[in-house]
Amino acid sequence: MKRKTYDWTLPPEIERRLGESSYGRQRAIFEVDHLLLILHAPPGPDDLEREFRVFLRTPDGRFQCNGRPEGETQLRRLVGEYRALGNELEEAYRKAQTSEELFELIERVAPPARSAGNMRDALQSARELVKHDAFLIAMRDEAYEIARNFELLLGDARGALDFRIARHAETQAARSADMALAQHKLNILAAITFPLMALATLFGMNLSHGMGNNPFTFYVICLIGIVIGFALKSWVTDGADKDPHPRRRARPPEHRRIRKD
């Protein structure tokens, strides 16, 4: 694919610094008092190609955009597109409630955040190449603010997603602990009743009516079963209460000096 040409004449020194297929990344090129500012339109999450906005500043201080006059207006409009997109994404962040919505928001924020940062760097480079241009200074400052807002929004969205993941993990851990405690209680109950049921089965203790004529044997076997059951319960709980992997006492963190700006 051949690089698109516009209705202007670029100095040969600038032409030699451009590729044949594309204008490339966002940057500023300054040769023989001409400034070529290559910027990109705000990208979408699924855009594979970038829409170029190429600005040419001639030695007399006039701007052109893609071969057309009124380049200053077009640059303000481009910066305004980034600001409007940032406001739209901030509103979507305030409405996001689920992890899926936050993940989709991060996918939408990441491409324009990178592009806004590159636009800020390109305008800063242009500001350094062409000094004392009030318009470039104003655009650089506005681009810095927009790029900063995108970075903060991306960080907030990632932090909110991490918080929801951590909270879900804590909830699952608490539920697992409750299930383990319930299972432990069932194990204790089984440990107490298992010897009694085993003795009753072994001696065939099926009373045909009431307590029978001689309930003494019944009570003795029940008492023996209960004693054995509590002994078995103590053995089960004693093994469960001990930590099989004791940890060493954690060393207190060293005090670090915090650098203050």
C-alpha positions in Angstrom: 0.0 0.0 0.0 1.4 3.3 -1.1 1.5 6.3 1.3 -1.2 8.8 0.6 -0.1 12.1 -0.8 -1.8 15.4 -0.2 -2.2 18.7 -2.1 1.0 20.3 -0.8 4.7 20.3 -1.6 7.0 18.9 1.1 10.7 19.8 1.2 12.9 16.9 -0.1 14.5 16.7 3.4 11.1 15.8 4.9 10.2 13.4 2.0 13.4 11.4 2.6 12.4 10.8 6.2 9.0 9.4 5.3 8.3 5.8 4.4 6.7 4.8 1.1 3.8 2.8 2.5 2.7 4.8 5.5 3.3 8.0 7.6 4.1 5.7 10.5 4.0 6.5 14.2 2.9 9.9 15.7 5.9 12.2 15.6 7.2 15.6 14.6 9.7 16.2 11.7 11.4 19.5 11.4 13.5 20.3 8.3 14.4 23.7 6.6 11.9 25.6 8.8 9.0 23.3 8.0 7.3 21.2 10.7 5.5 18.1 9.7 3.3 16.8 12.6 2.0 13.3 12.1 -0.9 12.4 14.4 -3.6 9.7 14.6 -7.3 10.0 15.0 -8.8 8.4 18.2 -8.7 4.6 17.5 -11.4 2.1 18.3 -10.8 -1.2 20.2 -11.0 -3.2 16.9 -9.3 -0.8 14.5 -6.3 -2.4 12.8 -5.3 0.7 10.8 -4.9 4.2 12.0 -6.5 7.3 10.4 -3.7 9.8 9.8 -4.0 13.5 10.5 -0.9 15.1 9.0 -0.2 18.8 9.8 2.3 21.0 8.0 3.6 24.2 9.5 5.2 26.5 7.0 7.9 29.0 7.9 5.3 31.8 8.0 3.5 30.0 10.9 0.5 28.8 9.0 -0.9 25.3 9.5 -2.3 22.9 6.9 -4.1 19.6 7.6 -3.9 16.8 5.0 -3.3 19.3 2.2 -6.1 21.6 3.2 -5.9 25.0 5.0 -7.2 25.9 8.4 -4.9 23.4 10.0 -5.2 25.0 13.4 -8.9 24.4 13.4 -8.4 20.8 12.5 -5.8 20.3 15.2 -8.2 21.7 17.8 -10.9 19.5 16.5 -8.6 16.4 16.7 -7.8 17.2 20.4 -11.5 17.8 21.0 -12.3 14.3 19.6 -9.9 12.7 22.2 -11.5 14.8 25.0 -15.0 13.8 24.0 -14.0 10.1 23.8 -12.5 10.4 27.2 -15.6 11.9 28.7 -17.7 9.1 27.1 -15.5 6.4 28.6 -15.5 8.1 32.0 -19.3 8.0 31.9 -19.2 4.3 31.0 -16.8 3.7 33.9 -19.3 5.2 36.3 -22.1 3.0 35.0 -20.0 -0.2 35.0 -21.3 -2.7 37.6 -19.9 -6.1 36.7 -16.5 -7.5 36.0 -17.4 -8.2 32.4 -18.4 -4.5 31.9 -15.1 -3.4 33.4 -13.1 -5.7 31.2 -14.9 -4.5 28.1 -14.2 -0.9 29.2 -10.5 -1.6 29.6 -10.5 -2.9 26.1 -12.1 0.3 24.9 -9.8 2.6 26.9 -6.4 1.0 26.2 -6.1 2.0 22.5 -7.0 5.7 22.8 -4.9 5.9 26.0 -1.8 4.8 24.1 -2.7 7.0 21.1 -3.3 10.1 23.4 0.0 9.5 25.1 1.8 9.4 21.7 0.0 12.5 20.6 1.2 14.3 23.7 4.8 13.3 23.0 4.6 14.3 19.4 3.2 17.8 20.3 5.9 18.1 23.0 8.5 17.3 20.4 7.0 19.9 18.0 7.0 22.4 20.8 10.7 21.8 21.3 11.5 22.1 17.6 9.4 25.2 17.0 9.9 27.5 20.0 7.7 30.3 21.1 4.7 29.1 19.2 1.7 29.9 21.5 -0.7 27.6 19.5 1.6 24.6 19.9 2.1 25.3 23.6 -1.6 25.4 24.1 -2.2 22.2 22.2 0.6 20.5 24.0 -0.8 21.4 27.4 -4.3 20.2 26.4 -3.0 17.0 25.0 -1.1 16.4 28.3 -4.2 16.8 30.3 -6.2 14.5 28.0 -3.5 11.8 28.1 -3.3 12.0 31.9 -7.1 11.6 32.1 -6.9 8.5 29.9 -4.1 7.0 32.1 -6.1 7.7 35.3 -9.2 6.2 33.8 -7.4 3.1 32.7 -5.8 2.7 36.1 -9.1 3.1 37.9 -10.8 0.5 35.7 -8.0 -2.0 36.2 -8.1 -1.3 39.9 -11.8 -1.8 40.1 -11.6 -5.1 38.2 -8.8 -6.3 40.4 -10.9 -5.4 43.5 -13.9 -7.4 42.2 -11.7 -10.4 41.4 -10.1 -10.2 44.9 -13.5 -9.8 46.6 -14.9 -12.8 44.6 -11.9 -14.9 45.7 -12.4 -13.9 49.3 -16.1 -14.9 49.1 -15.2 -18.2 47.6 -12.6 -18.8 50.3 -15.1 -18.0 53.0 -17.6 -20.4 51.5 -15.0 -23.1 51.3 -14.1 -22.5 54.9 -17.7 -22.8 56.0 -18.1 -26.1 54.0 -14.9 -27.5 55.6 -16.2 -26.6 59.0 -19.6 -28.3 58.3 -17.8 -31.3 57.0 -15.6 -31.4 60.2 -18.7 -31.3 62.3 -20.2 -34.2 60.4 -16.9 -36.1 60.9 -17.1 -35.5 64.6 -20.7 -36.7 64.7 -19.8 -39.8 62.7 -16.8 -40.5 65.0 -19.1 -40.4 68.1 -21.9 -42.6 66.7 -19.8 -45.0 64.7 -18.6 -47.2 67.6 -22.1 -47.4 69.1 -23.6 -48.5 65.8 -20.8 -51.0 65.3 -21.4 -52.6 68.8 -25.2 -52.6 68.3 -24.8 -54.4 65.0 -22.2 -56.8 66.4 -24.3 -57.9 69.4 -27.6 -57.8 67.5 -29.3 -55.3 69.9 -32.8 -55.4 68.5 -35.3 -55.0 71.4 -38.6 -56.6 70.5 -40.7 -54.5 73.1 -39.7 -51.5 75.1 -36.4 -51.9 77.0 -36.7 -55.7 77.3 -36.7 -57.8 80.5 -33.0 -57.1 81.3 -31.9 -53.7 80.0 -28.7 -53.7 82.0 -26.7 -55.2 79.1 -28.1 -52.6 76.8 -27.1 -49.7 78.9 -23.6 -51.1 79.4 -23.0 -51.6 75.7 -24.4 -48.1 75.0 -22.0 -46.6 77.6 -19.0 -48.4 76.2 -20.0 -47.3 72.7 -20.3 -43.6 73.8 -16.9 -43.7 75.6 -15.2 -45.2 72.6 -17.0 -42.6 70.4 -15.7 -39.7 72.4 -12.2 -41.2 72.5 -12.4 -41.5 68.7 -13.7 -37.9 68.4 -10.8 -36.6 70.5 -8.4 -38.4 68.1 -10.0 -36.9 65.0 -10.1 -33.3 66.4 -6.6 -33.5 67.8 -5.2 -34.3 64.3 -7.4 -31.6 62.7 -6.4 -28.7 65.1 -2.7 -29.1 64.5 -1.1 -27.2 61.6 0.7 -29.8 59.5 2.9 -27.0 58.0 4.0 -24.7 60.8 5.4 -21.4 59.5 8.2 -19.5 60.9 7.4 -16.2 62.6 7.5 -13.5 60.0 10.2 -11.0 60.3 8.9 -7.4 60.8 9.4 -5.3 57.7 12.3 -3.0 57.7 11.6 0.7 57.9 12.1 2.4 54.6 12.7 6.1 54.1 10.0 7.6 51.9 11.3 10.1 49.5 9.4 13.3 49.5 9.4 15.6 46.5 
